Amino acid sequence: MKNPNSKKRKKPTYLSADEKMEIVRFHYLEGGSYAQITKKYGIGHTAIGRILSNFAASNDKSALLMKKKKTDNQAEELSALKEEVMSLKKQLYDAEMRADYYDTMIDVAEEMFNIEIRKKAGAGQSKGCTKERSVTP
């Protein structure tokens, strides 16, 4: 009699050499994480680690080259991200300067013409703005 609380064991997944090599390429060259590999190939973290360590042990030069390519891709990605951050910082600076100029312009106009342009907090709309528009066909 089987215990109803016992977990059902999953059948082991056997991968061909080509599939293992594809996993190695995906991990080293495309930067695929263990979680992505698990989702894509349906194997566990331990199996992934074993595949990668066996490959590294038997192919020292290839593993080093693949790791180097991965770091090169990461370096390119990092420099692109740095450029994007600099661009965004410049855009932010420009937007802040524009807002500052608008505030100054409003201050000068209020002082020059002796009228209030900015609405005070909590101020409602004027009565003239509550009319509904009629659409003429």
SULLIN-V216227 format. One record per pair of residues at least 6 apart in sequence whose ideal C-beta (glycine too) atoms are under 6 Angstrom apart, sorted by the first residue. I is the first residue (numbers start at 1). GAP is how many residues later the second one is. D is the distance in Angstrom with one decimal. If there is no record, write none. Layout:
i={I I}
gap={GAP GAP}
d={D D}
//
This chain:
i={13 20 23 23 24 26 28 28 29 34 34 37 56 106 110}
gap={30 31 14 28 31 6 38 42 40 11 14 11 7 11 7}
d={5.5 5.1 5.8 5.6 4.9 4.2 3.6 5.2 5.9 5.1 5.2 5.2 4.1 5.2 5.5}
//
